[in-house]
Amino acid sequence: MQKEIEIKVRLNNVAKVRDYLEKEANPLGEKEQIDTYFVMPEIDFFEEKPVHRYLRVRQHLQASGSIDLHVCNLDGNNKLLWTDEYECKLENPEVMLTIFDKIGLIRRVTVKKQRQKFKYQDFVITIDEIDSLGTFIEIEITTEEELDEDKAKFIKNRCFECLEQIQAEWEKVPDLGYPELILKKERLTKDPLSA
């Protein structure tokens, strides 16, 4: 099982950061992805406060995909420390989507993105163009070693330092995943007074 420590922020100078990474980092490819998040009829993970479980089928357009369960490890203030990731590759994600539909799981939210990845030092840096949300950058380190709160926070601080190294101009976003940000935007669109 992989553990992922990451930060995600809104990126305001995409062209400059992309230019820097294309010169200084190793490109890992660009993909268009569709992530479909499921919940169970009796448990809507997105109603849990805070959300700490994600069941997802990922489709890479013109390619394979994966099924993933992410379980978040939080600190005493319910802030994300790291994520335990259970992932299985899929040759045909459409079949998995159909299986989940047939057994009664509920499609809760879909995230469409154009994703470009780079390897920079020991970080994986991802620039995401998210439909309806805009441009974000994720900086992460994955490990299989044991983690505790201090080690996770130390690595997160290194990720923020990396933002400076790559000359990113960024804005903090709520400590939420893309599906939650989309659901929050949909709620605000339907009821602007609920903010």
N, C-alpha and C positions, 0 to 999 in steps of 0.2 A: 504494500500500500504506500502510495506517495503522499507526502505532506507538502502543501503549498503555502508559502508565506508571500503575500502580495499586497501591493497598494494599487489603488485605481483613482485617477484624478481626471478632470476635464483638461484637455490639451488645447491651448490657444494659439500656438505657433507650429502647426503641423508641418509646414513646408521646411522650416529651419531644422526641426528635430529629425525629420525623415532624411534630409540632406546629410546631417551629421552622422546618423546611423548608417546610411549607405556607404559612407567613407570609413567609419571607424569600427563598425560591427560586422558580424557575419549574418547575411540574410538567411532566414529559415523558411521563406516562402510567403505567398499571399493567397488567401482563400476567401471565398464567399461561403458563409455558414448560416444555417437556419437551426436554431436551438428551440426545441419544443419542451416545455416544462410541464410535468404531470403531477397531479395530486390524487389522493385516494378519496372515494366518496365520503368516508367517515372522518378523514383528516385532511384539511387543506393546509399544507405546509406554509402557505403565504398568509394565513391567519395567525400563525404562531408569532409571538412577540418576545424576542426577535426571531426572525426566520433563521433557522439553523440547519435545514435539510433541503436539498434540491435533487429532484429526480428528473433527468434530462435525456432526451434523445437528440444527438447532434447529427446533422446532415452536412456533408461537404458537397457542394454542388458539383456534378460530374465526377463524383468519387464516392468513397465509403463514408463511414461515420462511426459513432460510438454511442454506447449507453453509459451513463454516469450517475453515480450517487455521490453527492458531496455532503459531508457532515462537518459543520463549523465548530471550532473550539473557541470559546469566548472567555474574556476575562471577567472580573467581578463587576465591571460596568457594562457588560454585554457588548463589548467591542471585540471585533474579530481578531484573533491571534493567528490561527492557521486553519487550514481546511484539510481534512482527511478525504482523499479522492479514491474512489473505487471505479475503475473504468474498464470497459470491455469493448474491443473493436467490433464493428458491424460491417459486413459486406453489403447488406441491404437495409438501411435504416427505415425505409418505407414499410418493410414487413414488421419491424419492431413497433412502429407507430400503430399499425393495424392490430397487432397483438394486444398492445396496451388498451386500445379502444375496445376491443372485443371482450377483454376481461373486466371492463368497467372503470378503468382509470380515466381521469378527466384531464383534458388538455386545458391548462390554466392560463398559460401565456406563451407567446412565441417571440423570440428575439432574432432579428435578421441583422447580419453584420458583414462588413468587408473587413478582413483582418490581415494585418501584415506583421510578421514576427521577425525578431532579430535576436541573436546571441551576442551579448556584450559583457565581457569579463565573465563573472559567474551568474549573471542575470539573464533572464529571458524577458525581452521588452516587446510588448504588443501594442500596436496602434489600431484601435477599433473605430470604424465609422458605423454607428448604430442607427438604424432606421428610427426616426422620430425623436432621437435623443441627442445626436451630434457626435463629436469626436472625443475619444478618451484614450488614455495611455495606461497600460498596466505594466508594472515592474514586479517580477517575481523570482523567487528562488524555490526550487523543489528539492526535497530531501527524503530519505527513508530513515534518518536517524531520529532518536527520541527528542521531543521538544518539550520545553516548559515555557512559562510566561516570559521569563527574563530573556531567554534565547530568542523567542519569537519577536519580542519587542526590539531587541538588538538588530535582528535581520530587517525588520520593518524600517528602522532608522537608516540602515544602509540603503534600502530601496529609495527613501526620500533623498539621501545624498546623491544617489545615481541620477535623480531628476536634474539636479544642478549640473552634474558632469556633462549631461547630454544637452544642456542649455534649454531645457523645457520651461516654457511659461505656462503655468497651470493654475487651476482653481480646485479647491477641495470640494468633494461631493459627499453627500450622506454615505455612511458606511453601509451601503446596500448593494446588492447585485443588480445586474442589468434588468432581470425580470421584475424586481421590486420597483426600480426606477420607472419602468414602463407602466406598471400597475398604478403607481402613485400619480404619474402624469395623466393616465386615463381617469382616475378619480377626480383630479382637479379640473379636467375638461368637462366632466359631467356635472360636478358641483363645485364651482370656484370658491364657495364659502367654507368648504371643508378643510382649507389649508391651515 
